[in-house]
């Protein structure tokens, strides 16, 4: 069942998938930011700010989990897909 769940997630998130919502953009941008600069920053900020990025308010373990494959050269979107597929596998296998 775990392998089936993993496969469904991989198939469901394949391109062309839905566009990035603001939360997904924040997660992927912050994961890439930690790999490139060592700082958790998201690629959005308030409309009135002169800086186009802001400090992340997202949980650090979540970002680190996405950032690990990114640091190994995996694209951020593929890293997130891998993480979700592994979570589906573990959830079904453990239940």
C-alpha positions as CSV (number, residue, x, y, z in Angstrom):
1,X,0.0,0.0,0.0
2,X,2.9,2.3,0.8
3,X,4.4,1.9,-2.7
4,X,0.9,2.4,-4.3
5,X,0.5,5.7,-2.3
6,X,3.9,6.8,-3.3
7,X,3.2,6.1,-6.9
8,X,-0.1,7.9,-6.8
9,X,1.6,11.0,-5.4
10,X,4.3,10.9,-8.0
11,X,1.7,10.6,-10.8
12,X,-0.6,13.3,-9.3
13,X,2.2,15.8,-9.0
14,X,3.7,15.3,-12.4
15,X,4.0,18.2,-14.8
16,X,1.9,20.0,-15.9
17,X,0.6,20.3,-12.4
18,X,-1.2,23.2,-10.7
19,X,0.6,26.5,-10.4
20,X,2.4,27.4,-7.2
21,X,0.2,28.9,-4.5
22,X,1.9,31.4,-2.1
23,X,2.6,28.7,0.5
24,X,4.3,26.4,-2.0
25,X,6.3,29.3,-3.4
26,X,7.4,30.2,0.1
27,X,8.5,26.7,1.0
28,X,10.5,26.2,-2.3
29,X,12.0,29.7,-2.2
30,X,13.1,29.4,1.4
31,X,14.6,25.9,0.8
32,X,16.6,27.3,-2.1
33,X,17.6,30.3,-0.1
34,X,19.0,28.2,2.7
35,X,21.1,26.2,0.2
36,X,22.4,29.3,-1.6
37,X,22.9,31.8,1.2
38,X,22.5,29.9,4.5
39,X,19.5,32.2,5.5
40,X,15.8,31.2,5.5
41,X,14.2,33.9,3.2
42,X,11.0,33.7,1.2
43,X,10.7,35.3,-2.3
44,X,7.8,37.5,-1.2
45,X,7.3,40.5,1.0
46,X,4.8,43.2,1.6
47,X,3.8,45.5,-1.3
48,X,5.3,48.5,0.4
49,X,8.7,46.9,1.1
50,X,11.7,47.8,-1.1
51,X,13.1,44.3,-0.5
52,X,11.5,41.6,-2.7
53,X,12.2,38.9,-0.1
54,X,11.5,38.5,3.6
55,X,12.4,36.4,6.6
56,X,10.6,33.0,6.6
57,X,8.0,32.4,9.2
58,X,7.8,28.7,8.2
59,X,8.8,25.8,10.4
60,X,12.6,25.2,10.0
61,X,12.4,21.3,9.9
62,X,10.0,21.5,7.0
63,X,12.3,23.8,5.0
64,X,15.4,21.7,5.9
65,X,13.7,18.5,4.7
66,X,13.0,20.2,1.3
67,X,16.5,21.8,1.3
68,X,18.5,18.6,1.7
69,X,17.7,17.2,-1.8
70,X,18.1,20.8,-3.2
71,X,21.6,20.9,-1.8
72,X,22.3,17.6,-3.6
73,X,21.3,19.2,-6.9
74,X,17.7,18.3,-7.1
75,X,15.3,21.0,-8.4
76,X,13.2,22.5,-5.6
77,X,9.9,21.4,-7.1
78,X,11.2,17.8,-7.5
79,X,12.6,17.9,-4.0
80,X,9.1,18.8,-2.7
81,X,7.5,16.0,-4.8
82,X,10.0,13.5,-3.4
83,X,9.3,14.6,0.2
84,X,5.5,14.3,-0.3
85,X,5.9,10.9,-2.0
86,X,8.1,9.6,0.8
87,X,5.6,10.9,3.4
88,X,2.8,9.1,1.6
89,X,4.8,5.9,1.5
90,X,5.7,6.2,5.3
91,X,2.1,7.0,6.2
92,X,0.6,4.0,4.4
93,X,3.4,1.6,5.5
94,X,3.1,2.6,9.2
95,X,-0.7,2.4,9.3
